[in-house]
Structure formats: structure tokens, C-alpha cells
Amino acid sequence: MMKWPPGKGGHNGEAAANETITPAMRLMQLQARHRALDNKITEMLGFPYQNQILLQRLKKEKLRLKDAISRLKDEMIPDLDA
């Protein structure tokens, strides 16, 4: 069985090892995952007896994605001081 190197694609919807992924493509992936988590959280909040632990984990993952999106956007903007 072939194991995927860390950071390369595989089972979680990321690009395959032989596929080049641009920063813009990565940004779109992160934004799509962030939106999906937001929708799931909103859906869960509609139920009076939602799973609080799962809800907390989803919120933390959403925040982690938001930070990753911000970092990637910063990396994509050229440094004007150079």
C-alpha cells in the first residue's frame, strides 16, 4: 500500500503528488472548506440538542482555516518594501 507524503494529496481531496497546485487553487480549496464548515455549524445550531463537543471542534477547525486563508493571502501579496 502506498503512503502519501505529508502535505501531498491523497484521501482528503488535496492535489495528487504529481499535480501542481497554485496558491490561488489552494486558497479556493481552503475557502470552500471554510464555507462548508460554516454551513455545517449553522445547521447544527438549528437543533436544540446539538453535540456541543463536535460543534466546538468544528468551530476550532473553521478558525484554523480562517488563519490559513489569511496567511496564504498575505503570501500572495507582493512585498512592496522590497
C-alpha positions as CSV (number, residue, x, y, z in Angstrom):
1,M,0.0,0.0,0.0
2,M,1.4,3.4,-1.0
3,K,1.5,6.1,1.7
4,W,1.2,9.7,0.8
5,P,3.9,12.1,1.9
6,P,2.8,14.7,4.3
7,G,1.4,17.8,2.6
8,K,0.7,15.9,-0.6
9,G,-2.7,14.8,-1.8
10,G,-4.4,11.6,-1.2
11,H,-7.6,10.7,0.6
12,N,-8.6,14.2,1.8
13,G,-9.3,15.9,-1.5
14,E,-6.0,17.6,-2.0
15,A,-4.0,17.5,-5.2
16,A,-2.2,14.4,-6.2
17,A,1.6,14.2,-5.7
18,N,2.2,14.7,-9.4
19,E,-0.2,17.6,-9.8
20,T,1.0,21.2,-9.3
21,I,-1.3,23.2,-7.1
22,T,-1.0,27.0,-7.3
23,P,-1.5,29.3,-4.3
24,A,-4.7,30.5,-5.8
25,M,-6.0,27.0,-6.1
26,R,-5.1,26.3,-2.5
27,L,-6.9,29.4,-1.5
28,M,-10.0,28.3,-3.2
29,Q,-9.8,24.9,-1.5
30,L,-9.4,26.5,1.9
31,Q,-12.3,28.9,1.3
32,A,-14.6,26.1,0.1
33,R,-13.8,24.1,3.2
34,H,-14.4,27.1,5.4
35,R,-17.8,27.7,3.8
36,A,-18.7,24.1,4.2
37,L,-17.8,24.2,7.9
38,D,-19.8,27.4,8.4
39,N,-22.9,25.8,6.8
40,K,-22.5,22.7,9.0
41,I,-22.2,24.8,12.1
42,T,-25.2,26.9,11.2
43,E,-27.2,23.7,10.5
44,M,-26.2,22.2,13.9
45,L,-27.2,25.3,15.8
46,G,-30.7,24.9,14.4
47,F,-31.2,21.8,16.6
48,P,-31.9,22.3,20.3
49,Y,-29.8,19.2,21.4
50,Q,-26.7,19.6,19.2
51,N,-23.5,17.8,20.1
52,Q,-21.5,20.5,21.9
53,I,-18.1,18.8,21.6
54,L,-18.5,18.3,17.8
55,L,-19.7,21.9,17.5
56,Q,-16.7,23.1,19.4
57,R,-14.3,21.1,17.2
58,L,-16.0,22.4,14.0
59,K,-15.6,26.0,15.2
60,K,-11.9,25.4,16.0
61,E,-11.3,23.9,12.6
62,K,-13.1,26.8,11.0
63,L,-10.9,29.3,12.9
64,R,-7.8,27.3,11.8
65,L,-8.9,27.5,8.2
66,K,-9.6,31.3,8.5
67,D,-6.0,31.7,9.8
68,A,-4.6,29.6,7.0
69,I,-6.6,31.6,4.4
70,S,-5.2,34.9,5.9
71,R,-1.6,33.6,5.8
72,L,-2.0,32.4,2.2
73,K,-3.4,35.8,1.1
74,D,-0.5,37.6,2.8
75,E,1.9,35.3,1.0
76,M,0.3,36.0,-2.4
77,I,0.5,39.8,-2.0
78,P,4.0,41.0,-3.2
79,D,6.1,42.8,-0.6
80,L,6.1,46.5,-1.6
81,D,9.0,47.3,0.7
82,A,11.4,45.2,-1.4
